[in-house]
Amino acid sequence: MLIVPQKFTIGFFDCDTYAHLRISRLFEFFQETSLTHLRNQGFDYLSMIEKDKFTLLISRIKLRISHLPLWGEEISISTWLKHINPEKVAWGDYDVRDSQGNSIMQATSSWLLIDLKDGKAKPFSEGPYRFETSPELSALPEGIDILEPVGMPKPALVKVVKYSDIDLNNHVNNCRYSDWVLDAISMDELRKRKIRSIQLNYMQQVEYNAKVALMRFPDSRHHTVVFGVNEEHPEQVHFQARIGFSEPNPLPS
């Protein structure tokens, strides 16, 4: 099938304090690209929700970064579905290129088809849609494992879900989690080390006014792991995140 890249110019409000594209804004670009890709196949997302009573929810994403664009740079993003398996999961990839056509970021993600009438995931074969797939294309291998960190976590901060976090599915938009996770890491750490990868596993939806405690586990040499748990019921994990850095984490003296 024809895959038409979406072009974006990195603006002032897309950037972090170091003039690099925010990860959350990149994920918003991914969402915009996915919605355009759906429309190109004849599907309107708002109509899916309001008329068909179905929605698509991302369940996991893994991003690899070789260059995080700066303010003023132009990028193009392509997306496609690789395949849909019988276990209710569709795998979709993203490829991000600079203005010279070089691939600078790649991502793979898993998606669920949710029946809004009962809130349950349904096999795509039982839904009203037939999505095109491109199994010959792959940006990253699709396996994204559940994280099993080592050691005892420590609380980093607590987030209270408010209006700006909620999307039209009435829960926290997936893009917000990357902001939360980076808020759990100090500015000094982020200044000293470049982010080279991020993985997010979305476990349980987070609704308005919920309190989410971000728990940071002991760092490995190259990675930081943060879990978002229900503050009142910490056994309930809302999301898992792993940030990879290009420079090793400083080892304790």
C-alpha positions as CSV (number, residue, x, y, z in Angstrom):
1,M,0.0,0.0,0.0
2,L,1.1,3.6,-0.5
3,I,2.5,5.1,2.7
4,V,2.6,8.9,2.6
5,P,5.0,10.6,5.1
6,Q,3.7,13.4,7.3
7,K,5.9,16.4,7.5
8,F,6.5,18.5,10.6
9,T,8.6,21.5,11.4
10,I,9.9,21.6,15.0
11,G,8.6,24.8,16.6
12,F,9.4,26.6,19.8
13,F,6.6,25.0,21.8
14,D,7.6,21.6,20.6
15,C,10.9,21.8,22.4
16,D,12.4,21.2,25.8
17,T,14.7,23.5,27.7
18,Y,17.7,22.2,25.5
19,A,15.8,23.1,22.3
20,H,15.3,19.4,21.4
21,L,12.0,18.0,20.4
22,R,10.1,16.8,23.5
23,I,9.4,13.0,23.5
24,S,5.8,13.7,24.4
25,R,5.5,16.0,21.4
26,L,7.0,13.4,19.1
27,F,4.4,10.9,20.4
28,E,1.7,13.5,19.5
29,F,3.2,13.7,16.0
30,F,2.9,9.9,15.9
31,Q,-0.7,10.1,16.8
32,E,-1.4,12.7,14.2
33,T,0.4,10.5,11.6
34,S,-1.7,7.5,12.7
35,L,-4.9,9.4,12.4
36,T,-4.0,10.5,8.9
37,H,-3.1,6.9,8.0
38,L,-6.5,5.8,9.2
39,R,-8.2,8.4,7.1
40,N,-6.3,7.4,4.1
41,Q,-7.8,3.9,4.5
42,G,-11.3,5.4,4.8
43,F,-11.7,5.4,8.6
44,D,-12.6,8.4,10.7
45,Y,-11.5,8.0,14.3
46,L,-14.2,10.2,15.8
47,S,-16.8,8.3,13.9
48,M,-15.4,5.1,15.2
49,I,-15.9,6.3,18.7
50,E,-19.2,8.0,18.5
51,K,-21.1,5.9,15.9
52,D,-19.4,2.5,15.9
53,K,-18.5,2.5,19.7
54,F,-15.0,1.2,19.0
55,T,-11.6,2.8,19.7
56,L,-8.0,1.9,19.2
57,L,-5.7,2.0,22.2
58,I,-2.0,1.7,22.2
59,S,-0.7,-0.8,24.7
60,R,3.1,-0.6,24.3
61,I,5.6,1.4,22.4
62,K,9.4,1.2,22.0
63,L,11.4,4.1,20.5
64,R,15.0,4.1,19.4
65,I,16.7,7.5,18.9
66,S,19.9,8.3,16.9
67,H,19.1,12.0,16.7
68,L,16.5,14.0,18.5
69,P,15.6,17.0,16.3
70,L,16.2,20.6,17.3
71,W,14.1,23.7,17.0
72,G,13.7,24.6,13.3
73,E,14.5,21.2,11.9
74,E,12.1,19.5,9.5
75,I,11.1,15.8,9.8
76,S,8.8,13.4,8.1
77,I,7.1,10.5,9.8
78,S,5.8,7.4,8.2
79,T,3.6,4.7,9.9
80,W,2.1,1.4,8.9
81,L,0.6,-1.7,10.4
82,K,2.9,-4.7,10.1
83,H,0.6,-7.5,11.1
84,I,-2.4,-8.4,13.2
85,N,-2.2,-11.5,15.3
86,P,-5.1,-13.7,16.6
87,E,-4.4,-12.6,20.2
88,K,-6.1,-9.2,19.7
89,V,-2.9,-7.3,19.0
90,A,-2.0,-5.2,16.0
91,W,1.7,-4.2,15.5
92,G,2.4,-0.8,13.9
93,D,5.8,0.9,13.2
94,Y,7.0,4.4,12.8
95,D,10.0,5.7,10.9
96,V,11.2,9.3,11.4
97,R,13.5,10.9,8.8
98,D,15.3,14.3,8.7
99,S,15.1,16.7,5.8
100,Q,17.9,14.8,4.0
101,G,16.0,11.5,4.1
102,N,18.1,9.9,6.9
103,S,16.3,7.7,9.3
104,I,16.9,9.3,12.7
105,M,14.3,7.5,14.9
106,Q,12.4,4.2,14.7
107,A,9.5,2.8,16.8
108,T,7.3,-0.2,17.1
109,S,4.0,-0.3,19.0
110,S,1.1,-2.6,19.8
111,W,-2.5,-1.7,19.6
112,L,-5.8,-3.1,20.8
113,L,-9.3,-2.7,19.4
114,I,-11.6,-1.8,22.3
115,D,-15.4,-2.3,22.2
116,L,-16.7,0.7,24.1
117,K,-20.0,-1.1,24.8
118,D,-18.3,-3.3,27.3
119,G,-14.8,-1.8,27.5
120,K,-13.1,-5.1,26.4
121,A,-10.5,-5.8,23.8
122,K,-11.8,-7.7,20.8
123,P,-9.9,-9.6,18.1
124,F,-9.6,-7.4,15.1
125,S,-11.3,-10.1,13.0
126,E,-14.4,-9.6,15.1
127,G,-14.5,-5.8,14.6
128,P,-16.1,-3.9,11.8
129,Y,-12.8,-2.8,10.2
130,R,-10.4,-4.4,7.8
131,F,-7.1,-2.6,8.1
132,E,-4.3,-3.0,5.5
133,T,-1.0,-4.4,6.6
134,S,2.5,-4.2,5.2
135,P,4.3,-7.2,6.7
136,E,7.3,-6.6,4.4
137,L,8.2,-3.4,6.3
138,S,9.8,-3.2,9.7
139,A,11.3,-0.3,11.6
140,L,12.0,-2.3,14.8
141,P,11.4,-5.9,15.9
142,E,7.9,-6.0,17.5
143,G,8.7,-7.8,20.8
144,I,8.2,-5.5,23.8
145,D,8.5,-7.4,27.0
146,I,7.0,-6.7,30.4
147,L,9.6,-5.0,32.6
148,E,11.0,-6.9,35.6
149,P,13.4,-4.5,37.3
150,V,15.8,-5.4,40.1
151,G,15.9,-3.8,43.5
152,M,13.5,-1.7,45.7
153,P,12.0,1.4,44.1
154,K,11.9,4.8,45.7
155,P,9.2,7.4,45.2
156,A,10.1,10.1,42.8
157,L,6.9,12.2,42.6
158,V,3.1,12.0,42.6
159,K,0.9,13.1,39.7
160,V,-2.7,14.1,40.1
161,V,-4.7,13.6,36.8
162,K,-6.3,16.8,35.7
163,Y,-8.1,18.3,32.6
164,S,-4.9,18.8,30.5
165,D,-4.0,15.1,30.9
166,I,-7.3,13.7,29.5
167,D,-8.2,12.9,25.9
168,L,-11.5,12.1,24.2
169,N,-11.3,8.5,25.4
170,N,-11.7,10.0,28.9
171,H,-8.4,8.8,30.3
172,V,-4.8,10.0,30.4
173,N,-3.5,10.3,26.9
174,N,-0.5,8.0,26.3
175,C,1.7,11.0,25.3
176,R,1.5,12.4,28.8
177,Y,3.3,9.4,30.4
178,S,6.6,10.3,28.8
179,D,6.4,13.7,30.4
180,W,5.7,12.2,33.8
181,V,8.6,9.7,33.5
182,L,11.1,12.4,32.5
183,D,9.8,14.5,35.4
184,A,10.9,11.7,37.7
185,I,14.5,12.2,36.4
186,S,16.5,15.2,37.5
187,M,17.3,18.0,35.1
188,D,21.0,17.5,35.9
189,E,20.8,13.9,34.7
190,L,19.0,14.8,31.5
191,R,21.5,17.6,30.8
192,K,24.5,15.2,31.1
193,R,23.1,12.2,29.2
194,K,21.3,11.9,25.9
195,I,18.2,9.8,25.7
196,R,18.7,7.0,23.1
197,S,15.6,4.9,23.7
198,I,12.3,4.8,25.6
199,Q,9.9,1.9,26.2
200,L,6.4,2.4,27.6
201,N,4.0,-0.4,28.6
202,Y,0.5,0.9,29.3
203,M,-1.0,-1.5,31.9
204,Q,-4.2,0.0,33.2
205,Q,-6.0,3.2,32.2
206,V,-5.7,6.3,34.5
207,E,-8.8,8.4,34.9
208,Y,-9.5,12.0,36.0
209,N,-8.5,12.9,39.6
210,A,-6.5,9.7,40.1
211,K,-3.2,10.0,42.0
212,V,-0.3,8.2,40.4
213,A,2.9,7.6,42.3
214,L,6.0,7.4,40.1
215,M,8.5,4.9,41.6
216,R,12.0,4.8,40.4
217,F,14.0,1.6,40.6
218,P,17.8,1.4,41.0
219,D,19.5,2.3,37.7
220,S,21.4,-0.2,35.6
221,R,24.5,1.0,33.7
222,H,22.5,2.4,30.8
223,H,18.8,2.4,31.9
224,T,16.4,4.0,34.3
225,V,13.1,2.2,35.1
226,V,10.1,4.0,36.4
227,F,6.7,2.5,37.3
228,G,3.5,4.5,37.7
229,V,1.3,2.9,40.4
230,N,-1.9,3.8,42.1
231,E,-1.0,5.9,45.2
232,E,-3.7,4.3,47.4
233,H,-3.2,0.8,46.0
234,P,0.5,0.5,44.9
235,E,0.0,-3.1,43.8
236,Q,-2.0,-1.6,40.9
237,V,0.5,-0.7,38.1
238,H,-0.8,1.8,35.6
239,F,2.3,1.9,33.4
240,Q,6.0,0.8,33.1
241,A,8.8,2.8,31.5
242,R,12.4,2.3,30.7
243,I,14.7,5.1,29.5
244,G,17.9,4.2,27.8
245,F,20.9,6.7,27.8
246,S,23.8,7.0,25.5
247,E,26.2,7.5,28.4
248,P,26.4,5.1,31.4
249,N,24.6,6.1,34.6
250,P,27.1,7.3,37.1
251,L,27.9,4.4,39.5
252,P,27.6,5.0,43.2
253,S,30.9,5.7,45.0
